[in-house]
C-alpha cells in the first residue's frame, strides 16, 4: 500500500459524504423524535386519554 497524501478532490468527496450522512441521520432522528411512541399507556409521561366516543344509534333501525 502506498502512503501518498490525499489530493483536494478526495478530501472534498469525504467531506461532502460525511455532511450528507450526518444531515440525513439528524433529519431522520429529529423526525422520529416528533412521532409519539407506540408503547405509551396510562401513567406514561405525555399520555393523553383517548376521547370516549358515544355509541352510534345506527344499530337500532
Secondary structure, 3 states (H helix, E strand, C coil): CCCCCCCHHHHHHHHHHHHHHHHHHHHHHHHHHHCCCCCCCCCCCCCCCCCCCCCCHHHCC
